[in-house]
Amino acid sequence: MAYIKDLFESSFLEYASYVIKDRAIPYIEDGLKPVQRRILHTLMKMDDGKFHKVANVVGQTMKFHPHGDASIADALVVLANKNLFIEKQGNFGNIYTGDGPAAPRYIECRVTPLAKEILYNPEITQFEPNYDGREDEPICFPAKIPVSLILGATGIAVGMATEILPHNFHETLAAMISALKGEDFVLYPDFQTGGFIDVSDYRDGTGKILSRAKLEVVDDKTVVIKEIPCDTTTDSLIESIDRAAKKNKIMVTKITDFTSEKVEIEIKLKRGFHAKEIMDAFYAFTDCEKSVSVNSLLIKENHPVIMPITEIVKDSCEQLKSVLEAELNLEKYHLSEKLFQRSIERIFIVERIYKKIEEMRTQKDINSAVTQGFEPFLLEIGRPIIESDIERLLQIPIRRISLYDIERNQKEVAEIKKRLAQIEKLLKNITGYAIEWVENLDKKYGHLYPRKTEILEMNRISARAVAIRDKDLRYNGNNGYLGYELKEGPVRCKVSVYDKILCIDKNGNYKVIDVPEKIFIGYRMRFIDLADNAAANVEFTGLYKNSDGAIYIKRFKIEKAMVNKEYSILPDKKCELLELITETSGSFVINLVPAAKMKKTVEIYNILDCAIKSVSARGIKITDKQAASIDYKKNV
């Protein structure tokens, strides 16, 4: 058993770690899940400027991602529909309607220049062998912007999940510039589907947002949905409206979907209902309003970490500086090598070192002659020449030697030295260079990604507050039934299905229940509709008799109660409820049973003389004597 337990624990930990790190959660370095990274790596390897069949891309990606072609194709379509890193051609589905794409063999794609500019640099990318060791794949791309914030991410792993909302490209770059300058900034989500959002509880990417559709009133009987909330489609939205209409929560006669490249859902209302009056009902009862919780979980330094949005941006800025520094050093190395080659080439030709090898017969003698020829110029060229340098010099054609242009060489050397000086200057001010780089990227691409979602302050619409109170709640005292489906009995009040009712029986027991269609509740019941928190404002006055026969009065309010839990307005089970009214003034007249030597046979008590207390408080004693009858008299 111990062996099985250890085996199970180790296997489960390996599985959980694999799902978290290699399937569901994106890495902070490039904001991509492994399947997305492998798709982009494949597209960059295949890139020749032309479109490629998605089926071919999927097949090539399976060299790195052995989890089936369907999962790769689905991930590619989702990534392509972000309109950032993959340029598409053909039917890739519709993000508004939820319609799927055409088969992979019919649609084409290619990597965008933006993707290559911010992600691709093989010389500074770390690679590792793929699953079968035949290919190398990137561990992470050296991303220069916070891709996770621009693309957004959703993933469910073992014991954890991530929900990062997409943010506007231009605004994200503006946030990076502010972070690099040491200035404060805020960053809020932006969705391709548009709509409205309330970010008052966003809490820097650790809270939630409220997302709404954009509704327009065409006329008194017509409402048109122009933009939809996040995480919805026109199909799912129409289904939610249809469900609400069938339950009479909103009064709709016809729904027509005209959506193609833009959202347009036309809704016709029933006679007697006006568009402006029921707009809130769409937000309360349908998916026109959605609350989305955010959990910005990323893999950082090989561990899952929840990071606020500002921290992600700042981390990306540090990575940008690191990547730019690596690129500058790489360019510096290549330019230094180019400068070295141009210098030894000039010396080899101008100083006629090539003449010294004409009489040499062996390779060793040739190499020795060339090496000796460069000895006087070692200080100028900076380092001794090696065998590969000699091999490159010996491959210079005679025609090129005879037509050698020293002025062209000097001009090229001057340009290289100028660029090297610029690189040294940029390396000393890498933050300034990073700001300039982001600004140039924003100028180049920012205008292509305008904000689509409007930020507003919105209050959550309560379903109970906007529900149509069109049902007659009836109580049949003859058979003890209560409900809005009853056909007999007086109408107690107008209710909606979201209302709650306070029920008080003849014994002083009370409970709160949902408005029923039809239930047996008992005889001699009192009811108060709790719509708009009405019960908290109702004053009750009750007379009760305790076990000794004394009569008490109490005034109280029922301010809170759990649904379907029974309570009592009496102090204990031995008490008997005599009267219960909801009048706010007047008097009780208690006619006492005559007895010997009794001088006073009537007790009159003004209910205003009794203070309002909690429902659990004991009452005030009026009399110890037995009552013959009790009457209530209103103040005239």
Secondary structure, 3 states (H helix, E strand, C coil): CHHHHHHHHHHHHHHHHHHHHHHHCCECCCCCCHHHHHHHHHHHHHCCCCCEEHHHHHHHHCCCCCCCHHHHHHHHHHHHCCCCCEEEECCCCCCCCCCCCCCCCCCEEEECHHHHHHHCCHHHCCEEECCCCCCEEECCCCCCCCHHHHHCEEEECCCCEEEECCECHHHHHHHHHHHHCCCCCCCCECCCCCCEEECCCCHHHCCEEEEECEEEEEECCEEEEEECCCCCCHHHHHHHHHHHHHCCCCCEEEEEECCCCCCCEEEEECCCCCHHHCHHHHHHHCCCEEEEECECEEEECCEEEECCHHHHHHHHHHHHHHHHHHHHHHHHHHHHHHHHHHHHHHHHHHCCHHHHHCCCCCHHHHHHHHHHHHHHHHHHHCCCCCHHHHHHHHCCCHHHHHCCCHHHHHHHHHHHHHHHHHHHHHHHCHHHHHHHHHHHHHHHHHHHCCCCCEECCCCCCCHHHHCCCCEEEEEECCCCEEECCCCCCCEEEEECCCCEEEEECCCCEEEEEECCCCEECCCCCEEEECHHHHHHHCCEEEEEECCCCCEEEEEEECCCCCECCCEECCCCCCCEEEEEECCCCCEEEEEECCCCCCCCCEEEEEHHHCCEEECCCCCEEEECCCEEEEEEECCC
